[in-house]
Amino acid sequence: MLAEEQVHALITPHSPADHLRLAALHRYHILDTPACEDFTFLTELAATICGLPYAFVSLVDADRVWVKSCAGMHLAELPRADSYCALAVLGEAVTEIPDLTQDPRTAGMPLTVGAPFMRRYSSVALTSSDGFAIGALCVMDTRPGRLSDEQRATLVKLARQVMALIELRANEKTLEATVRELELLATTDDLTGLHNRRSLLHRLKFEVARARRFRVPLSAVMIDLDHFKRVNDEHGHAVGDQVLHTLGKLLRETVRVIDIPGRYGGEELCVILPNTPLDGACKFAESLRARIAAQIHYAGARPLHVTASLGVGTFDHMDVDDSESLLRQADAALYRAKHEGRNRVACAN
Ligand SMILES: Nc1nc2c(ncn2[C@@H]2O[C@H](COP(=O)(O)OP(=O)(O)OP(=O)(O)O)[C@@H](O)[C@H]2O)c(=O)[nH]1
């Protein structure tokens, strides 16, 4: 019998390419994902075809072997050094150990010396598209023995199906992430990071419908920077852009998670406040006005102060009309705020 550390070295000879193999495994984002019927089906099929009670789809991580699906026995993960599957990623496409008690690498492993006292192990490596063995489809039994040629050939085909499923799931995830990114691009204003006009109006329609349905108030605050033309004229368009960008950030950080801040157009911004009555919306607008006025911007090294006028419009659930009239109300109030001297909030009557 080999010394324990020699056996350990046989089982976990992390090859120089192991970090590449691990990188290939991690690209699939499959580790620690929930159980899934498709994998279970293929695993149970492997057990049935080989006529054995146990089958597993295992993925060999840095220090553990994580089990994606199992048949015959529940297993979540094992230390890498305690798993037969760690051997399956060492080079051979097919690994077969007809008597685990006779192989120095496996004779002392917990599943060999303890329940269920495994005796045979056959596996096919799961090979990534770039050629790395990331895990194995394996079958086991508590009696020694070998697979027939036909069973082995079928297990190879099934392993390809498992790998195809892993690829498919990874592609689906990439596609979902791309769709999310595209959605974000289509609904976000580049300069401010707020909802763009189209998205803002879309969300507003939805909120109007919700206010009607649940009989709750809905408010909108229109925000227009004061004398912004001067900022552009005196300091350049890039400084004006920077002011809008900073303002967008302030808005994103100020509003509650259910509020909807957007860029209505040019230097006019808007925040939709669901479930907020007029007095709450006016308080919000006043605090926003003060924050905008307190912000310091820079034109080169020169500090620059910018103020805004704000108009608040509200629908009570009793008279919720439509999104356009809500914005008209807020706009009329904004016009009043400008007219009364700017850097102030006007609320709809
Ligand atoms: N830098 C920059 N400026 C913008 C952008 N969109 C609109 N503006 C400018 O915002 C200015 C708006 O000017 P006006 O509508 O005349 O109003 P104002 O100077 O802000 O004056 P009041 O609103 O009456 O206080 C114009 O000069 C626009 O060019 C933008 O994306 N970037």
PDBQT file of the ligand as one rigid body, heavy atoms in Angstrom, charges set to zero:
ROOT
HETATM    1  N1  LIG A 401     -24.401  70.939 -22.553  1.00  0.00    +0.000 N 
HETATM    2  C1  LIG A 401     -25.651  70.620 -22.865  1.00  0.00    +0.000 A 
HETATM    3  N2  LIG A 401     -26.574  71.572 -23.001  1.00  0.00    +0.000 NA
HETATM    4  C2  LIG A 401     -27.829  71.236 -23.311  1.00  0.00    +0.000 A 
HETATM    5  C3  LIG A 401     -28.195  69.891 -23.500  1.00  0.00    +0.000 A 
HETATM    6  N3  LIG A 401     -29.514  69.873 -23.780  1.00  0.00    +0.000 NA
HETATM    7  C4  LIG A 401     -29.951  71.164 -23.775  1.00  0.00    +0.000 A 
HETATM    8  N4  LIG A 401     -28.927  72.001 -23.507  1.00  0.00    +0.000 N 
HETATM    9  C5  LIG A 401     -28.913  73.443 -23.442  1.00  0.00    +0.000 C 
HETATM   10  O1  LIG A 401     -29.742  73.951 -22.419  1.00  0.00    +0.000 OA
HETATM   11  C6  LIG A 401     -30.029  75.324 -22.738  1.00  0.00    +0.000 C 
HETATM   12  C7  LIG A 401     -31.432  75.623 -22.382  1.00  0.00    +0.000 C 
HETATM   13  O2  LIG A 401     -31.595  76.975 -22.558  1.00  0.00    +0.000 OA
HETATM   14  P1  LIG A 401     -32.979  77.732 -22.448  1.00  0.00    +0.000 P 
HETATM   15  O3  LIG A 401     -34.089  76.793 -22.744  1.00  0.00    +0.000 OA
HETATM   16  O4  LIG A 401     -32.876  78.968 -23.236  1.00  0.00    +0.000 OA
HETATM   17  O5  LIG A 401     -33.116  78.060 -20.944  1.00  0.00    +0.000 OA
HETATM   18  P2  LIG A 401     -32.085  78.463 -19.835  1.00  0.00    +0.000 P 
HETATM   19  O6  LIG A 401     -30.902  79.178 -20.347  1.00  0.00    +0.000 OA
HETATM   20  O7  LIG A 401     -31.801  77.247 -19.020  1.00  0.00    +0.000 OA
HETATM   21  O8  LIG A 401     -32.935  79.485 -19.005  1.00  0.00    +0.000 OA
HETATM   22  P3  LIG A 401     -34.189  79.207 -18.099  1.00  0.00    +0.000 P 
HETATM   23  O9  LIG A 401     -34.662  77.803 -18.321  1.00  0.00    +0.000 OA
HETATM   24  O10 LIG A 401     -35.195  80.189 -18.523  1.00  0.00    +0.000 OA
HETATM   25  O11 LIG A 401     -33.728  79.396 -16.716  1.00  0.00    +0.000 OA
HETATM   26  C8  LIG A 401     -29.738  75.503 -24.212  1.00  0.00    +0.000 C 
HETATM   27  O12 LIG A 401     -28.588  76.285 -24.358  1.00  0.00    +0.000 OA
HETATM   28  C9  LIG A 401     -29.471  74.091 -24.684  1.00  0.00    +0.000 C 
HETATM   29  O13 LIG A 401     -28.496  74.053 -25.722  1.00  0.00    +0.000 OA
HETATM   30  C10 LIG A 401     -27.181  68.895 -23.356  1.00  0.00    +0.000 A 
HETATM   31  O14 LIG A 401     -27.394  67.703 -23.509  1.00  0.00    +0.000 OA
HETATM   32  N5  LIG A 401     -25.931  69.313 -23.042  1.00  0.00    +0.000 N 
ENDROOT
TORSDOF 0
